[in-house]
Amino acid sequence: MTSTQATPVIVHTTGPVPEGMRKLANVKVSSVIRRVREPVLSARVMLTMAADPAVERPALAQATVSVNGRPVRAQADARTMREAVDHLVQRLRVRLNRAHAAWTVRRVTSTAAKPGGRHQNRAADRSADFSRAEYRRAIVPHADVASVQTTEEARAEMEALGYDFLLFVDCETGLDSVIYQASDGCRVVRTRPPQGSESEPKTSPDSVTVSTHTPPTLTAAEAITRLESMGEQFDFYVDGTTGRGNVVYHRYDDSYGLVTPAEAPE
């Protein structure tokens, strides 16, 4: 069963986006969301074209679709905007399907979840390229209501939303944790190292490896300095004042995002 609603797709552009690309993105994203099985409340697309001719992949297409109040995001960069839109639509279709499957499973198992409810996690949107000649030192903080969930639920949510990482509270340990996409699969880091067999590598291709790494205790400024020295997209650390697991990351506008859990772990 597919949706018959006609949700308008709002398309914004930045930079020298070629003529006709706004209409193309509107038509293609509209075609995808018409097949969504749950109510689509809104759909927004951002097309960004870098003015610098030295940029290898100057076209960036991003989409955020609110499915019954839950965001599903996708993005793609390419040499031309037409290619970026085509790749975006493919990724958006996959992520909408994954989101539907993940949410369906979650509804079935929700009665077994811990008290505290389900909350939207607003972790970082992924960026196509995190190398920059210089960084603005501004920090844009936002409280993130860390979901209390299993590792597999966190993995499903991260993939459904198209994130590279997700901050959550592990329901088995009660620890602030971050799950992220590593080169060899998904990995979880917690504010305290795993014990015993918990640290043993998993062999299933769908499993998640629990890291034995312990995040450092830092301030936000120290975490950003560490982030730059590592050359990574994000850094998970323990805040020295609150004792909670926080994440700093690179935002699209070259500032830094700070994700802090709003609820105390159980």
N, C-alpha and C positions, 0 to 999 in steps of 0.2 A: 504494500500500500504506500502510495506517495502523496506528498502534500499538494493540494490544489490551490493553496493560497498564493496571492501575488504580492509578495513582500518586495518593496522597492529596494534596489541596490544603490547605495549612495557612493559615488566614485569621486575621490579627490585626487588632484594631481599637484606635483611639485617639480619644478624645473622644466626643461624643454621636452616635454612629453609629446611625441608625434601626434598629429591630428588623426582622429579615428580610434585611438587606443582607449579613450574613455568609453565610447560606445561598445567597443569589442569586449572590454572587461565587464561591462554591465550585462551584455547579452550572455556571455559564457558563465558568469557567476550565477545569474538568474536561472539558467538552465540547470545548474547543479543543485541549487537550494530548492527548486521545485520538486526534487525527488526525495527531500528529507522527510522522514516519517513523523517527526514531531514538529510542533509549531515553531516557525522561524520568526523571531520578534524583530530582528534587524540584521542588515548585512551592509558592511562598509568595506570599501576597497581604497587603498592608497597606491597610486602609481608615482614613483619617484625616478627622475632621470638626472644623473649626475652631469653637471656642466663641464667638468674637467675631462678633456679628451684623453688624458693619460690613464683614466680608470678603465681597467680591462673589461669589467662587467658592469656597465653604468646603469642598467635598467633594473629596478627593484619593484616588484609587485607584492602587495600585502593585503590580506583579507581577514576580517573578523566577523564571524557569523554568530549571532546569539540564538541558540537553539533552546527554546523554552527557558530562557534566562541563564543558560550556561554557554560560555564563550568557546568557540572553536576557531583556532587561528592557523593560518598557513602563509608562507611567503616563498618567493623564488627570485633569484637574480639571474641576469643573462646579458648577452651582448646587445640584444635588441629588446624593445618593450613587447613586441608581439611574442617573442620566445618566452619572456618572463611571465606574461599573462597565461600562455599555454601551460607552462610548468606549474604556475600557481593553481590553476583549475584542477590539474591532475592531483596535486597534493591535497587540495581542499576536499576533493571527492573522497580520497583515501581517509583523511582524518575525520570527516563527517561519519563515514562508515564505522571507523574504529570507535568514535565517541558513542555512537548508537549502541554498539555491542557492549562497550564498557558500562554505560549507564543502565542497560538492560540487566546485566549481571548484578550490578550494584543494587538495583531495586529488589531483586530476588533475595539478596543476602543482607539487606539493610536491617532486618530484625535482629541479626546476630551482632551488629556493630556495637561498639562501646558508646555510652552516653556522650553527648557533646555535639551531635549533629554533623551534617555535611556542610562544609563551607568551601566557597570558591577560593582557590589558591591563585594569587596574582603574581606568579614568578615571572622571570624576565622573558620577553619575546626574544627569539634568536635573531642575530644580525648576520648578514651575509659575509661581512669582513670586519674583523675587530682590530686590524692593524691601522694605526693612525699616526700621523706625523707629530701631533701634539694632543694633549688632553685638557679639557676644561676640568677644573678641580671641584666643580659644583657637585653636591650630593643631593639626590632627590629621594627622600625617605618615604616609605609607605608601610603601614602595618599590614602584615599578611596573616589572616586567621588560619593558622596551620591546621590542616585537617588531621584528625586522628583516624588512621587507617592502616591497613596492612601494606607491606612492601609491594605486593603484586597489584593492589589497588592503586598505589601511588604511581607505579610504572604505567599502568593502563591510562591513568589520568594525564600523566606527562605526555604520553604518546598521542592521546586523543587531542590535547590542546596544542600539540606541536612545539612543546618546550624542549630545551636542552637540559633543563634541571627543574626540580620541584622540591620545595621545602614542605615537610610534613612531620607529624608526631607519630612515631612507630607505635602501634597499639600493643605490640608484644613486649616492648621494653619501656615505653613511656618516654623515650628520648627524642629530642629534636634531631631530625635527620634530613639529609638531602640525597635525592636520587638523581643520577645524571647519566647521560649517554657517553660512555667511554669508547675507545677505539675497538675494544674486544667485547662490547656488550654493555648492559646496564650495571651500574655500581651504586652502592649505598654507603654513605659515611655518616656515622652517628657521633654525638658529642662525647661518648665514651666508647672505647674499643670493644668489639664483640668478645664473648667468652667461649672457650672450648670449641666445640664443633661448629659453632656459629660462624667462625672465621674460615672454615674450610671452603675451598672453591667449589661452586656448583658445576655440574656437568651438563645439565639440561640446557638446550639452546634458548629456552624461554625463561630460565632462572635469572636471578639477580645476585651478583657477587657482593658480599659484605666486606668492606675494606677494613683492614686492621689499622689504618691511619687514624690518628687522633687529631682533630683540628686544634689549632693554637688558640690561646686566649689573647684577644687583641681589642683595640679600639677600632672604630670605623675607619679613621684616618690611617691607622697602621695596616688594616686589612686592604685598603686601596693601594698603599705602597707595595704590599706583598703581591697584590693582583697584578700590578704593572711589572714587577720583577719576574713573575712567572710567565707572563704573556698569555694568560688564559682568559676565558670569557667571564668566569665568576670565581669567587673564593668563599668557602664556607668556613666560619670561625665561631668561636665562643665569645660572646661579649663579656668583658671583664667586670662590668657593673651588674648586669642582669643574670649572668650565667646561662643565658639562652643561646641557642644556635641561630646565627644571623648569616645572611648572604649579601655580598656586594657584587655588582655586575656592571657591565658596560651597557648603556642605553643607546638608542638610535641617534640621539642628538649629541653624542660625545660626552655627556655628563655620566654620573654614576648612579645606579639605583641601589637602595639599601632595603632589604627585605627582613622584617623582624616579626616573629610570631606574636600574635596578640593574646593568645590564651596560654595559661600555664599547662605544662604537660601533666598527664594523669599518672 
